[in-house]
Amino acid sequence: MVKSRNGAVEFIRPLIAFLALCVALAGCTARAAVPVGQLHVPLGFTISIVSSRVPTARFLAVAPNGDVVVSELGRDRVVAISPGMAPDAEPKVVISGLPVAHGLVFHGDDLYVASWSGVTKLHYPPAEGAPHETLFSNMPEGGVHNHRAIAIAADDTIFVSSGSTCNVCAETDPRFATVLRYDAEGGNGRIYAFGLRNASGLAFDDAGRLWAVVNGRDNIGDDLPPDEVDQIVDGGNYGWPYCYAGDGDRVPNPEYKDPTKCVGTQPSALNLQAHSAPLQIAFYHGSQFPARYRGALFVAYHGSWDRSVKTGYKVVAVFFKNGRPDHVEDFATGWLSENQSVSGRPVGVAVGQDGSLYVSDDLSGSIYRITYKG
């Protein structure tokens, strides 16, 4: 164990080293790919496997040339799956040596990778031996929620999540439990919004508004607190660690019991099933799916680990009404069986150039493609 910058006991670096060693020695390889016949999508949709060779597959991004780019937790790298590649073919390494490489986003022909310490930018597809650019490397490292998400605004500003170091605690470094904003060159970093326990997925909608899914705390029951969909506003306070999302206003955490700490906080835009563990999110901007999906927010639920009856392990669609999230519908299911056995854990979602939806699964190391034929 080592000490983090805020003095808390740090378990993550040894864990990541262990994961990397496991992968290298094939000691903790992914499970076999989930048979697509056991997965369920709405009528008219089809799901297929495009790769079964991405152990610890995490977040996704689709390149302008159609490549599906995937971060691999534990391998500290990003790989690419080209159109037409056989599912059992080894993906191509795009960049390696980035500790906790996780969040991905394309901005034009440039790929941005959010790792533990900051953000790296490279032209895509990278020429062999071409350098990459470290935009910044001064983000706070530590704790258990620093698998970063990233989003880029229309004005090129960069937004990166910085999760909490614990389940419930007051951070000594104010940059934890926030969304941070940087200019296009990676400078002038500042706290954009705070009180966000773990803003695990970030995305802009077509109106230029920033949205996040937030994982709620543990240890106060199967159904509390809800996970959240939040609109992220400049200067917004989302309550953590003092408050969690309620049915309307935020509710004081039992460790603090101080309702005054919840005054002036931003309410959740939409509550999600507690312990679903929402991770990557993607607004649907394609034209392949039926019209009702345009503007919907796809969310990967990684699934619960501490609930008496498991929940999550699926992909859902959040539908909006008058610019606000209105309700949730299951979209891709089957990784959690009726007898509560788990065969996969969705992590990433991304919309393809042709309007398909790609989904990553870090338990089986697979990437799926969902298409609509009507």
KOLVOTOR-957213 format. One line per 3 residues: number of its first residue (from 1); their letters; for each residue x, y, z of N, C-alpha, C. Coordinates in steps of 0.02 Angstrom, whole numbers, always signed. Layout:
<pts>
NUM = A = X Y Z X Y Z X Y Z ~ ...
</pts>
This chain:
<pts>
1 = MVK = +43 -60 +0 +0 +0 +0 +44 +62 +0 ~ +19 +115 -33 +54 +178 -33 +6 +233 -12 ~ +33 +290 +3 -9 +346 +22 -29 +386 -40
4 = SRN = -93 +408 -43 -114 +452 -96 -95 +523 -78 ~ -106 +569 -126 -86 +638 -115 -125 +671 -59 ~ -186 +646 -46 -225 +677 +8 -214 +641 +75
7 = GAV = -166 +594 +77 -149 +562 +140 -188 +499 +154 ~ -240 +484 +113 -280 +423 +124 -240 +363 +104 ~ -255 +306 +135 -222 +245 +115 -244 +228 +45
10 = EFI = -197 +213 +2 -210 +203 -69 -201 +130 -88 ~ -255 +100 -114 -253 +31 -135 -250 +23 -211 ~ -262 +76 -248 -275 +68 -319 -213 +49 -359
13 = RPL = -156 +80 -346 -97 +63 -385 -78 -10 -379 ~ -76 -40 -318 -62 -112 -315 -115 -153 -350 ~ -178 -132 -347 -230 -170 -380 -221 -169 -455
16 = IAF = -204 -110 -482 -194 -104 -554 -133 -145 -576 ~ -81 -144 -536 -23 -185 -552 -41 -259 -552 ~ -83 -279 -504 -106 -349 -501 -146 -367 -563
19 = LAL = -192 -322 -584 -232 -336 -642 -188 -343 -704 ~ -139 -298 -711 -94 -302 -768 -56 -367 -768 ~ -32 -389 -709 +5 -452 -705 -40 -511 -722
22 = CVA = -102 -509 -697 -149 -562 -713 -160 -569 -788 ~ -170 -511 -820 -182 -513 -892 -120 -540 -928 ~ -61 -516 -907 +0 -537 -940 +12 -612 -933
25 = LAG = -5 -640 -876 +7 -711 -863 -53 -754 -878 ~ -106 -723 -905 -168 -759 -920 -197 -792 -857 ~ -185 -761 -799 -210 -789 -737 -279 -764 -718
28 = CTA = -302 -711 -750 -370 -688 -737 -402 -667 -802 ~ -400 -713 -851 -426 -699 -917 -502 -691 -915 ~ -528 -657 -967 -599 -646 -971 -635 -712 -982
31 = RAA = -700 -712 -963 -741 -770 -977 -753 -776 -1052 ~ -781 -832 -1073 -799 -840 -1142 -853 -789 -1160 ~ -854 -769 -1224 -903 -722 -1248 -974 -748 -1234
34 = VPV = -1018 -703 -1216 -1087 -722 -1202 -1122 -739 -1268 ~ -1154 -797 -1274 -1192 -812 -1335 -1245 -760 -1347 ~ -1246 -732 -1407 -1293 -677 -1420 -1365 -702 -1416
37 = GQL = -1376 -768 -1422 -1443 -794 -1416 -1474 -785 -1348 ~ -1433 -774 -1296 -1461 -764 -1230 -1473 -690 -1215 ~ -1452 -646 -1261 -1461 -574 -1251 -1524 -552 -1287
40 = HVP = -1556 -500 -1259 -1621 -478 -1284 -1619 -404 -1301 ~ -1643 -387 -1360 -1650 -318 -1383 -1721 -310 -1410 ~ -1745 -248 -1417 -1814 -239 -1441 -1825 -268 -1510
43 = LGF = -1889 -280 -1526 -1908 -308 -1590 -1881 -265 -1647 ~ -1852 -298 -1696 -1823 -263 -1754 -1749 -250 -1747 ~ -1721 -259 -1686 -1650 -249 -1674 -1614 -316 -1674
46 = TIS = -1549 -314 -1690 -1506 -373 -1689 -1442 -356 -1652 ~ -1418 -404 -1611 -1355 -394 -1576 -1305 -447 -1599 ~ -1243 -426 -1610 -1191 -471 -1633 -1126 -454 -1596
49 = IVS = -1078 -500 -1599 -1013 -489 -1568 -963 -467 -1621 ~ -930 -410 -1610 -879 -387 -1658 -808 -403 -1633 ~ -801 -414 -1567 -736 -436 -1541 -746 -473 -1475
52 = SRV = -710 -527 -1468 -709 -564 -1404 -639 -565 -1375 ~ -597 -516 -1397 -526 -517 -1380 -504 -453 -1345 ~ -547 -425 -1302 -529 -363 -1267 -539 -373 -1192
55 = PTA = -494 -410 -1159 -500 -419 -1087 -503 -352 -1051 ~ -544 -347 -1001 -555 -286 -962 -577 -227 -1005 ~ -614 -241 -1058 -638 -186 -1102 -679 -136 -1062
58 = RFL = -665 -73 -1071 -701 -22 -1034 -737 +27 -1081 ~ -714 +90 -1084 -752 +139 -1122 -737 +134 -1197 ~ -784 +162 -1236 -782 +157 -1309 -785 +226 -1341
61 = AVA = -758 +229 -1401 -768 +287 -1445 -762 +262 -1516 ~ -799 +292 -1562 -798 +270 -1632 -763 +324 -1672 ~ -711 +304 -1709 -670 +350 -1748 -706 +370 -1812
64 = PNG = -686 +426 -1842 -716 +447 -1905 -710 +394 -1960 ~ -658 +352 -1957 -650 +299 -2008 -689 +236 -1991 ~ -726 +236 -1936 -767 +179 -1917 -736 +132 -1868
67 = DVV = -672 +141 -1851 -641 +99 -1800 -676 +107 -1733 ~ -684 +52 -1697 -709 +55 -1628 -649 +53 -1582 ~ -640 +106 -1544 -582 +114 -1500 -604 +98 -1429
70 = VSE = -563 +58 -1394 -581 +31 -1329 -524 +41 -1279 ~ -539 +64 -1219 -488 +67 -1167 -488 +0 -1130 ~ -427 -21 -1110 -419 -85 -1074 -390 -71 -1005
73 = LGR = -433 -76 -955 -411 -66 -886 -367 -123 -864 ~ -311 -108 -832 -263 -159 -811 -207 -168 -861 ~ -220 -151 -925 -167 -153 -975 -140 -84 -990
76 = DRV = -172 -32 -964 -149 +37 -973 -142 +55 -1046 ~ -191 +34 -1086 -185 +47 -1158 -253 +56 -1190 ~ -251 +77 -1253 -311 +85 -1294 -300 +44 -1357
79 = VAI = -351 +8 -1378 -347 -34 -1438 -402 -15 -1487 ~ -396 -38 -1550 -445 -22 -1601 -467 -86 -1637 ~ -532 -89 -1651 -562 -144 -1689 -586 -113 -1755
82 = SPG = -557 -135 -1810 -574 -107 -1875 -636 -140 -1904 ~ -675 -104 -1945 -733 -135 -1977 -713 -197 -2017 ~ -753 -249 -2010 -739 -311 -2046 -690 -358 -2012
85 = MAP = -660 -336 -1956 -613 -379 -1920 -650 -438 -1890 ~ -619 -497 -1893 -650 -556 -1864 -655 -549 -1788 ~ -709 -575 -1758 -717 -567 -1685 -660 -596 -1644
88 = DAE = -625 -647 -1671 -571 -677 -1632 -502 -649 -1651 ~ -501 -596 -1693 -438 -565 -1711 -413 -519 -1656 ~ -348 -514 -1650 -319 -472 -1598 -325 -398 -1618
91 = PKV = -355 -356 -1576 -360 -285 -1594 -292 -252 -1599 ~ -290 -196 -1635 -228 -159 -1644 -218 -111 -1586 ~ -157 -108 -1559 -142 -62 -1504 -135 +9 -1533
94 = VIS = -173 +55 -1504 -171 +125 -1525 -120 +164 -1484 ~ -122 +156 -1418 -75 +190 -1373 -71 +148 -1309 ~ -12 +145 -1280 -2 +107 -1218 +39 +148 -1169
97 = GLP = +44 +123 -1108 +84 +156 -1057 +49 +215 -1024 ~ -18 +217 -1027 -56 +269 -993 -90 +239 -932 ~ -65 +253 -871 -95 +223 -811 -170 +237 -805
100 = VAH = -208 +185 -797 -281 +188 -791 -312 +226 -851 ~ -288 +210 -911 -321 +237 -971 -394 +216 -971 ~ -439 +263 -979 -510 +246 -970 -556 +286 -1016
103 = GLV = -568 +349 -1001 -615 +389 -1040 -588 +404 -1110 ~ -633 +401 -1159 -614 +412 -1229 -665 +458 -1262 ~ -641 +502 -1305 -686 +542 -1346 -648 +565 -1408
106 = FHG = -683 +567 -1465 -656 +595 -1526 -681 +666 -1533 ~ -636 +709 -1557 -653 +778 -1574 -622 +790 -1642 ~ -662 +786 -1694 -633 +786 -1761 -593 +722 -1771
109 = DDL = -532 +730 -1797 -488 +673 -1808 -442 +660 -1749 ~ -453 +693 -1693 -410 +684 -1635 -445 +642 -1582 ~ -407 +595 -1554 -431 +553 -1500 -404 +579 -1434
112 = YVA = -447 +589 -1385 -428 +611 -1318 -437 +552 -1270 ~ -385 +538 -1230 -386 +483 -1183 -378 +512 -1113 ~ -426 +498 -1069 -422 +520 -999 -392 +463 -958
115 = SWS = -334 +474 -930 -302 +426 -886 -302 +453 -815 ~ -266 +418 -770 -268 +436 -700 -245 +508 -688 ~ -191 +528 -721 -161 +593 -705 -186 +649 -749
118 = GVT = -215 +634 -807 -236 +688 -851 -261 +663 -918 ~ -249 +703 -970 -277 +689 -1036 -222 +691 -1089 ~ -223 +641 -1133 -176 +635 -1188 -215 +641 -1253
121 = KLH = -185 +675 -1302 -217 +687 -1367 -173 +659 -1422 ~ -204 +624 -1471 -166 +600 -1528 -209 +602 -1591 ~ -177 +616 -1647 -212 +615 -1711 -229 +543 -1728
124 = YPP = -289 +533 -1759 -311 +466 -1774 -330 +459 -1847 ~ -309 +402 -1879 -267 +349 -1849 -195 +371 -1843 ~ -161 +352 -1790 -93 +375 -1779 -45 +342 -1828
127 = AEG = -1 +382 -1857 +52 +354 -1898 +102 +318 -1853 ~ +134 +266 -1879 +182 +228 -1839 +238 +274 -1815 ~ +248 +275 -1750 +300 +316 -1720 +281 +388 -1709
130 = APH = +218 +407 -1727 +197 +476 -1718 +190 +492 -1644 ~ +211 +552 -1624 +206 +570 -1552 +134 +585 -1532 ~ +121 +579 -1468 +58 +602 -1441 +71 +661 -1395
133 = ETL = +19 +697 -1379 +26 +758 -1339 -8 +750 -1272 ~ +30 +761 -1219 +0 +762 -1152 -26 +833 -1139 ~ -92 +840 -1138 -121 +907 -1129 -114 +930 -1057
136 = FSN = -123 +885 -1009 -110 +901 -938 -103 +836 -900 ~ -66 +840 -845 -53 +780 -805 -52 +796 -731 ~ -95 +844 -712 -95 +868 -643 -159 +853 -605
139 = MPE = -197 +803 -629 -259 +787 -593 -243 +748 -530 ~ -286 +753 -479 -272 +718 -417 -280 +642 -425 ~ -231 +605 -401 -231 +532 -406 -246 +503 -337
142 = GGV = -289 +452 -336 -302 +420 -272 -373 +395 -267 ~ -383 +351 -219 -450 +329 -204 -476 +275 -250 ~ -541 +265 -247 -572 +208 -281 -616 +227 -339
145 = HNH = -622 +290 -356 -668 +312 -408 -633 +356 -460 ~ -575 +335 -482 -540 +377 -531 -532 +343 -598 ~ -584 +305 -619 -589 +284 -688 -624 +340 -725
148 = RAI = -586 +383 -757 -612 +448 -778 -655 +443 -841 ~ -705 +488 -843 -745 +501 -903 -723 +568 -931 ~ -734 +578 -996 -713 +640 -1028 -765 +660 -1080
151 = AIA = -775 +725 -1088 -818 +752 -1140 -788 +818 -1163 ~ -800 +835 -1226 -772 +896 -1255 -830 +938 -1282 ~ -831 +1001 -1263 -884 +1047 -1283 -872 +1072 -1354
154 = ADD = -923 +1105 -1382 -918 +1131 -1450 -862 +1184 -1455 ~ -847 +1219 -1400 -793 +1269 -1402 -725 +1240 -1385 ~ -719 +1173 -1387 -656 +1136 -1377 -635 +1130 -1305
157 = TIF = -673 +1156 -1257 -654 +1147 -1187 -664 +1075 -1167 ~ -623 +1053 -1118 -618 +984 -1099 -648 +975 -1028 ~ -690 +925 -1020 -721 +911 -955 -702 +839 -936
160 = VSS = -677 +831 -874 -654 +767 -850 -682 +755 -780 ~ -704 +693 -767 -729 +676 -701 -671 +661 -654 ~ -681 +677 -591 -632 +662 -538 -671 +634 -479
163 = GST = -673 +568 -473 -716 +536 -424 -689 +541 -353 ~ -731 +522 -306 -713 +525 -235 -663 +471 -218 ~ -629 +480 -162 -579 +432 -139 -608 +377 -95
166 = CNV = -674 +380 -82 -702 +337 -30 -777 +327 -43 ~ -809 +291 +2 -882 +283 -2 -917 +347 +21 ~ -901 +370 +82 -928 +433 +108 -873 +465 +150
169 = CAE = -851 +524 +130 -801 +561 +170 -796 +632 +143 ~ -772 +677 +184 -757 +745 +163 -686 +745 +137 ~ -677 +762 +73 -611 +759 +42 -566 +816 +67
172 = TDP = -501 +802 +72 -453 +854 +89 -430 +892 +27 ~ -433 +860 -31 -418 +893 -94 -484 +909 -128 ~ -501 +973 -137 -567 +990 -163 -579 +969 -235
175 = RFA = -526 +946 -270 -535 +925 -339 -565 +855 -345 ~ -566 +817 -289 -600 +752 -290 -676 +763 -287 ~ -714 +715 -315 -787 +717 -316 -812 +778 -354
178 = TVL = -783 +789 -413 -799 +847 -454 -801 +828 -528 ~ -821 +877 -568 -805 +878 -639 -760 +939 -649 ~ -702 +927 -680 -653 +979 -691 -656 +1003 -764
181 = RYD = -642 +1068 -774 -644 +1098 -840 -575 +1125 -857 ~ -552 +1112 -919 -489 +1137 -945 -501 +1169 -1013 ~ -458 +1217 -1031 -465 +1246 -1098 -438 +1197 -1150
184 = AEG = -445 +1216 -1213 -429 +1170 -1268 -357 +1147 -1268 ~ -312 +1189 -1241 -241 +1172 -1239 -223 +1135 -1175 ~ -271 +1124 -1130 -258 +1088 -1069 -240 +1132 -1010
187 = GNG = -244 +1197 -1018 -228 +1243 -964 -289 +1268 -927 ~ -277 +1310 -876 -329 +1343 -838 -381 +1294 -809 ~ -356 +1240 -783 -400 +1191 -752 -435 +1219 -690
190 = RIY = -499 +1203 -683 -536 +1226 -625 -593 +1179 -610 ~ -620 +1184 -550 -678 +1145 -531 -739 +1175 -564 ~ -773 +1136 -604 -833 +1160 -640 -896 +1145 -599
193 = AFG = -899 +1085 -570 -956 +1065 -528 -929 +1019 -474 ~ -961 +1019 -415 -934 +980 -359 -991 +944 -323 ~ -972 +904 -272 -1022 +865 -236 -1047 +805 -276
196 = LRN = -1004 +781 -322 -1022 +725 -366 -980 +664 -345 ~ -1010 +617 -310 -973 +561 -283 -933 +525 -336 ~ -964 +510 -392 -928 +477 -447 -967 +490 -511
199 = ASG = -949 +543 -546 -981 +559 -611 -950 +513 -663 ~ -975 +451 -666 -941 +399 -704 -951 +402 -779 ~ -999 +440 -803 -1009 +450 -874 -1026 +521 -889
202 = LAF = -998 +550 -943 -1010 +619 -962 -1027 +621 -1037 ~ -1074 +665 -1055 -1090 +674 -1126 -1128 +739 -1135 ~ -1116 +771 -1193 -1154 +831 -1213 -1213 +811 -1256
205 = DDA = -1270 +844 -1247 -1327 +834 -1291 -1322 +882 -1350 ~ -1370 +878 -1396 -1367 +918 -1456 -1375 +993 -1442 ~ -1401 +1009 -1383 -1409 +1079 -1364 -1347 +1107 -1329
208 = GRL = -1296 +1065 -1321 -1235 +1088 -1289 -1235 +1085 -1214 ~ -1283 +1049 -1185 -1287 +1041 -1113 -1248 +979 -1092 ~ -1212 +984 -1036 -1172 +929 -1011 -1213 +888 -962
211 = WAV = -1212 +821 -971 -1248 +774 -928 -1200 +723 -899 ~ -1218 +697 -841 -1177 +645 -809 -1224 +594 -778 ~ -1198 +532 -772 -1228 +483 -727 -1183 +479 -667
214 = VNG = -1213 +471 -608 -1176 +472 -545 -1193 +410 -505 ~ -1142 +375 -482 -1152 +316 -439 -1162 +338 -367 ~ -1216 +316 -338 -1231 +333 -268 -1189 +291 -220
217 = RDN = -1193 +309 -157 -1154 +277 -104 -1179 +207 -89 ~ -1142 +172 -46 -1160 +105 -24 -1179 +106 +51 ~ -1205 +49 +74 -1212 +33 +145 -1271 +66 +180
220 = IGD = -1322 +88 +142 -1384 +110 +176 -1444 +74 +145 ~ -1434 +14 +120 -1490 -26 +98 -1490 -43 +24 ~ -1535 -90 +7 -1540 -112 -62 -1566 -57 -109
223 = DLP = -1608 -13 -84 -1641 +34 -128 -1624 +107 -114 ~ -1572 +118 -75 -1549 +186 -62 -1473 +188 -67 ~ -1446 +245 -90 -1483 +298 -125 -1488 +281 -199
226 = PDE = -1531 +315 -236 -1533 +302 -308 -1469 +325 -341 ~ -1451 +293 -396 -1403 +322 -442 -1438 +379 -479 ~ -1400 +419 -516 -1429 +481 -542 -1410 +494 -614
229 = VDQ = -1455 +530 -648 -1439 +568 -709 -1442 +641 -689 ~ -1388 +677 -701 -1384 +747 -680 -1363 +792 -739 ~ -1395 +850 -743 -1369 +901 -788 -1315 +939 -750
232 = IVD = -1256 +943 -778 -1198 +973 -745 -1193 +1046 -764 ~ -1200 +1090 -715 -1198 +1162 -727 -1138 +1193 -692 ~ -1114 +1247 -719 -1056 +1281 -692 -1070 +1305 -621
235 = GGN = -1028 +1284 -574 -1035 +1303 -504 -1085 +1262 -465 ~ -1114 +1211 -497 -1165 +1171 -464 -1138 +1129 -407 ~ -1177 +1126 -353 -1161 +1083 -295 -1212 +1027 -294
238 = YGW = -1187 +964 -298 -1231 +906 -304 -1236 +866 -238 ~ -1209 +897 -184 -1226 +873 -117 -1178 +827 -82 ~ -1142 +784 -119 -1099 +735 -86 -1041 +770 -50
241 = PYC = -1020 +747 +9 -1040 +686 +44 -1098 +695 +93 ~ -1124 +756 +97 -1173 +770 +149 -1244 +747 +131 ~ -1259 +741 +67 -1327 +727 +46 -1327 +679 -12
244 = YAG = -1383 +644 -20 -1392 +601 -79 -1459 +617 -112 ~ -1469 +591 -171 -1529 +607 -210 -1591 +579 -176 ~ -1641 +621 -169 -1705 +599 -143 -1759 +604 -196
247 = DGD = -1820 +600 -176 -1877 +609 -221 -1894 +683 -222 ~ -1853 +720 -259 -1857 +793 -259 -1793 +821 -229 ~ -1798 +853 -171 -1739 +881 -139 -1692 +826 -114
250 = RVP = -1630 +844 -104 -1581 +796 -79 -1591 +783 -4 ~ -1567 +725 +17 -1579 +699 +85 -1513 +695 +122 ~ -1510 +715 +186 -1447 +711 +222 -1423 +639 +230
253 = NPE = -1358 +628 +221 -1328 +563 +235 -1329 +550 +310 ~ -1338 +486 +331 -1342 +472 +403 -1278 +489 +441 ~ -1221 +491 +407 -1159 +509 +441 -1157 +583 +460
256 = YKD = -1197 +624 +428 -1194 +696 +441 -1259 +723 +471 ~ -1316 +700 +447 -1381 +718 +476 -1391 +794 +482 ~ -1369 +830 +431 -1373 +903 +434 -1409 +928 +372
259 = PTK = -1474 +939 +376 -1512 +961 +317 -1489 +1028 +289 ~ -1456 +1069 +329 -1433 +1133 +303 -1380 +1124 +249 ~ -1344 +1066 +251 -1293 +1053 +200 -1325 +1039 +132
262 = CVG = -1390 +1024 +131 -1423 +1008 +69 -1456 +1069 +37 ~ -1459 +1124 +74 -1490 +1185 +48 -1449 +1212 -10 ~ -1482 +1227 -65 -1448 +1255 -124 -1415 +1204 -168
265 = TQP = -1422 +1140 -154 -1392 +1089 -197 -1436 +1077 -258 ~ -1404 +1052 -311 -1440 +1035 -372 -1476 +968 -362 ~ -1541 +965 -376 -1575 +901 -371 -1556 +856 -429
268 = SAL = -1565 +791 -419 -1556 +744 -473 -1606 +759 -529 ~ -1584 +754 -592 -1630 +763 -648 -1674 +702 -657 ~ -1647 +643 -641 -1685 +581 -645 -1651 +530 -600
271 = NLQ = -1690 +498 -557 -1663 +445 -514 -1664 +378 -551 ~ -1611 +339 -542 -1605 +273 -571 -1606 +221 -514 ~ -1619 +159 -531 -1620 +105 -482 -1555 +104 -442
274 = AHS = -1560 +104 -376 -1501 +103 -334 -1456 +44 -351 ~ -1391 +57 -350 -1339 +6 -360 -1337 -22 -430 ~ -1367 +13 -478 -1361 -9 -548 -1291 +1 -575
277 = APL = -1254 +49 -546 -1186 +66 -567 -1184 +88 -640 ~ -1217 +143 -658 -1213 +169 -726 -1143 +193 -741 ~ -1118 +177 -801 -1050 +197 -820 -1052 +241 -883
280 = QIA = -1030 +217 -940 -1027 +262 -998 -1097 +278 -1024 ~ -1104 +338 -1051 -1168 +360 -1079 -1155 +387 -1149 ~ -1207 +384 -1191 -1201 +411 -1259 -1270 +432 -1284
283 = FYH = -1275 +495 -1307 -1336 +518 -1339 -1340 +489 -1409 ~ -1401 +468 -1428 -1409 +439 -1494 -1419 +494 -1545 ~ -1372 +500 -1592 -1374 +552 -1643 -1379 +522 -1713
286 = GSQ = -1389 +456 -1717 -1392 +423 -1781 -1461 +424 -1811 ~ -1466 +394 -1871 -1531 +391 -1906 -1552 +319 -1919 ~ -1511 +270 -1899 -1529 +200 -1912 -1587 +176 -1868
289 = FPA = -1586 +194 -1803 -1638 +172 -1757 -1703 +210 -1770 ~ -1759 +183 -1747 -1823 +220 -1754 -1819 +290 -1724 ~ -1861 +333 -1750 -1858 +404 -1732 -1864 +416 -1657
292 = RYR = -1900 +374 -1621 -1910 +385 -1549 -1845 +383 -1510 ~ -1793 +352 -1538 -1729 +347 -1504 -1684 +409 -1514 ~ -1701 +451 -1562 -1658 +509 -1575 -1662 +557 -1516
295 = GAL = -1603 +572 -1489 -1599 +613 -1429 -1602 +575 -1364 ~ -1615 +509 -1369 -1615 +468 -1308 -1543 +458 -1284 ~ -1537 +445 -1219 -1471 +435 -1188 -1464 +361 -1172
298 = FVA = -1416 +328 -1204 -1401 +258 -1188 -1353 +256 -1129 ~ -1367 +211 -1082 -1327 +205 -1020 -1310 +132 -1010 ~ -1246 +117 -998 -1224 +50 -980 -1227 +42 -905
301 = YHG = -1266 -8 -882 -1268 -24 -810 -1219 -82 -797 ~ -1168 -68 -758 -1118 -119 -743 -1145 -171 -695 ~ -1192 -153 -653 -1224 -200 -608 -1201 -195 -536
304 = SWD = -1243 -218 -491 -1232 -212 -419 -1181 -264 -395 ~ -1148 -246 -339 -1103 -294 -306 -1123 -303 -233 ~ -1166 -260 -207 -1181 -260 -135 -1256 -258 -121
307 = RSV = -1295 -286 -167 -1368 -286 -158 -1391 -358 -149 ~ -1439 -370 -105 -1460 -438 -90 -1491 -472 -151 ~ -1525 -434 -193 -1550 -457 -257 -1515 -415 -311
310 = KTG = -1477 -448 -354 -1436 -411 -402 -1480 -369 -448 ~ -1452 -313 -470 -1486 -270 -518 -1434 -240 -566 ~ -1458 -217 -623 -1413 -189 -673 -1394 -240 -726
313 = YKV = -1331 -239 -747 -1306 -287 -797 -1345 -282 -862 ~ -1354 -221 -886 -1394 -212 -947 -1379 -142 -976 ~ -1408 -129 -1033 -1405 -63 -1064 -1476 -36 -1065
316 = VAV = -1485 +26 -1045 -1551 +58 -1045 -1550 +120 -1089 ~ -1609 +142 -1107 -1618 +205 -1143 -1657 +253 -1099 ~ -1630 +312 -1089 -1665 +365 -1052 -1696 +412 -1104
319 = FFK = -1762 +417 -1102 -1798 +460 -1149 -1812 +528 -1117 ~ -1805 +580 -1159 -1813 +649 -1136 -1880 +677 -1159 ~ -1904 +724 -1120 -1965 +760 -1137 -1955 +833 -1119
322 = NGR = -1964 +878 -1167 -1954 +950 -1156 -1885 +964 -1128 ~ -1835 +928 -1153 -1766 +941 -1134 -1745 +911 -1068 ~ -1789 +871 -1036 -1772 +841 -972 -1781 +766 -975
325 = PDH = -1739 +728 -939 -1749 +655 -938 -1816 +638 -907 ~ -1853 +594 -941 -1921 +580 -921 -1930 +509 -894 ~ -1904 +459 -928 -1912 +390 -905 -1859 +346 -935
328 = VED = -1853 +285 -907 -1801 +237 -926 -1835 +175 -954 ~ -1806 +147 -1008 -1829 +83 -1035 -1770 +37 -1045 ~ -1780 -27 -1029 -1728 -76 -1045 -1717 -79 -1120
331 = FAT = -1653 -86 -1141 -1638 -90 -1212 -1602 -155 -1230 ~ -1550 -172 -1193 -1514 -235 -1204 -1506 -270 -1137 ~ -1531 -330 -1132 -1530 -368 -1069 -1507 -439 -1083
334 = GWL = -1502 -478 -1029 -1484 -548 -1035 -1418 -567 -1003 ~ -1378 -517 -982 -1316 -532 -947 -1329 -555 -875 ~ -1388 -538 -849 -1410 -562 -783 -1470 -607 -794
337 = SEN = -1463 -671 -773 -1517 -719 -786 -1570 -715 -731 ~ -1625 -750 -742 -1679 -752 -693 -1657 -784 -627 ~ -1607 -829 -631 -1582 -860 -569 -1524 -821 -538
340 = QSV = -1514 -758 -562 -1465 -712 -534 -1393 -729 -552 ~ -1381 -771 -600 -1313 -783 -623 -1293 -728 -672 ~ -1230 -709 -670 -1204 -654 -711 -1156 -681 -763
343 = SGR = -1168 -664 -826 -1123 -686 -880 -1087 -628 -913 ~ -1104 -567 -897 -1071 -509 -926 -1088 -446 -889 ~ -1045 -394 -897 -1056 -331 -862 -1044 -274 -912
346 = PVG = -1097 -245 -940 -1089 -189 -985 -1054 -130 -952 ~ -1009 -98 -990 -971 -41 -966 -978 +19 -1012 ~ -962 +8 -1076 -960 +63 -1123 -1016 +61 -1175
349 = VAV = -1036 +119 -1199 -1083 +125 -1254 -1058 +181 -1300 ~ -1065 +171 -1366 -1046 +222 -1414 -1086 +212 -1477 ~ -1103 +268 -1510 -1142 +265 -1571 -1094 +264 -1630
352 = GQD = -1104 +217 -1676 -1062 +210 -1735 -1079 +261 -1789 ~ -1035 +265 -1839 -1045 +311 -1894 -1108 +294 -1934 ~ -1127 +230 -1934 -1187 +209 -1970 -1250 +208 -1926
355 = GSL = -1244 +231 -1865 -1301 +232 -1819 -1309 +170 -1777 ~ -1263 +121 -1783 -1264 +63 -1739 -1245 +85 -1668 ~ -1260 +42 -1620 -1239 +54 -1551 -1190 -1 -1532
358 = YVS = -1132 +19 -1506 -1081 -28 -1482 -1083 -29 -1406 ~ -1072 -89 -1379 -1073 -100 -1307 -1013 -142 -1288 ~ -978 -123 -1235 -922 -162 -1209 -943 -199 -1146
361 = DDL = -909 -256 -1134 -923 -299 -1077 -856 -320 -1048 ~ -840 -296 -988 -774 -309 -960 -768 -376 -925 ~ -824 -412 -917 -820 -478 -887 -801 -531 -939
364 = SGS = -831 -527 -998 -815 -575 -1051 -762 -548 -1099 ~ -745 -483 -1093 -697 -454 -1139 -723 -447 -1210 ~ -788 -432 -1216 -820 -430 -1282 -845 -361 -1299
367 = IYR = -851 -349 -1365 -882 -289 -1392 -940 -312 -1435 ~ -998 -283 -1423 -1059 -302 -1459 -1080 -244 -1504 ~ -1117 -261 -1557 -1145 -210 -1602 -1220 -223 -1608
370 = ITY = -1259 -171 -1597 -1331 -176 -1601 -1354 -135 -1661 ~ -1390 -168 -1706 -1414 -136 -1768 -1490 -143 -1771 ~ -1519 -101 -1814 -1592 -103 -1825 -1606 -117 -1898
373 = KG = -1646 -169 -1910 -1665 -187 -1978 -1738 -172 -1992 ~ -1779 -166 -1939 -1850 -152 -1947 -1888 -217 -1958
</pts>
